Amino acid sequence: MLKLCFSLILICLSPLVFGQKIAGEMNPLSSIVSSPDYQTDRTRVSYAMKRCSALYTVTGLVMMEKMGESKLGKEMTELGAIYADGSMQLDMAIQKSRNPKVNMTIEDWQKTTIDMINRISNIYITDMKNSSDRTGDFFSSAYKSDMNICKDLSKYTKANK
């Protein structure tokens, strides 16, 4: 299932890297994980995981396609797939606890998760393009801040293991 999720994300995002400008703003990931109810709100944890999935996937694609870093890029996209799968599993558990009668297939869950990650990815892509145009560096301070959170996401989600 993880490989399928990973493949779908790559297929959906590859043509988007630096192709489309989509305006959008997101709150810094740090504000989400530092909110008082983050430790107990599995929906917020799932959203943070989707953000990290998008960030790692987009970063991996940029590294492979624009920087020639295929090995590191692949590792980053694989991390993105792991976060996507974890988020999907958490969403499934949340929904099951709220309404056990919901009858969605794994494919439905994958599509829902990938659609959300793609929307988030488009925002990161736009941020990276704008940063590159402004400074020559793909990685803005907002990107770097979110990446630091993603690197340490497990410390913010101890209560949700």
Salt bridges, closest charged atoms under 4 A:
ASP37 OD1 - ARG44 NE 3.25
ASP41 OD2 - ARG44 NE 3.32
GLU78 OE2 - LYS74 NZ 3.50
ASP91 OD2 - LYS50 NZ 2.53
ASP115 OD2 - LYS111 NZ 2.83
ASP133 OD2 - LYS129 NZ 3.04
ASP137 OD2 - LYS144 NZ 3.60
ASP146 OD2 - ARG51 NH2 2.82
